[in-house]
Amino acid sequence: MLKKAAAAVRGALKKTAREQTTSSWERLERQLGSALPHMHLNDRIQVLTLVDKTTPSDQALLSCLVAAGDPELTTAYRTIADQLGLDAPADDEDLRDVLEADVDQIHAYWRHR
């Protein structure tokens, strides 16, 4: 179930990146309908980790688009990064700065794709 949900979320986040915006879990639920069943936070974290398993190491994580737009997932971004072997700042303000920079990088990368 989580792998199918991750594939749907990855596609939706690529679309979000092309639109040069951010998202939230609620928006993803509305956008994807039955492809994204109701999930608790731990399942959401697992799905977003799966979304970025194939993200090249020189690119920002697509999940930053949700972490930047959904307060509940902002702090969860640390767990996602950790599960992918990446570091995320412990300080909340520093984390927001990193997310902002990552969103800018994602938007630049996907702008014409």
C-alpha positions, 0 to 999 in steps of 0.5 A: 500500500505504501509503495503505491501511495508513494508513487502517486505522491511522487507524481503529484509532487513533481507536478507541484514542483513544475507549478512552482508551489508547495503542498500539504498533506491535505492538498495531496489527499484532495488531489489524489483521492483514493490513491492516497488513503487516510494515513497517520503521521508515521505512515506519511513519513514512510511514504515521503521517505519512499518518495525520495528513495530514488532522488539523486544525492545532488538534488533536494528532496521532493518531500521538502515541498510538503514539509515547507507547506504543512506545519505537521510535516515540517519537523517530520522532515528531520526523520525523513532526511535521517531515514535517507542518510541525510542531515537536517538542522536540529534548530527549527529556524535553521530547518525552515531556512534549509527547506526554503533553499531546498524548495528554491532548488526543486523549483529551479530544477523542475521549472522546464521539465 
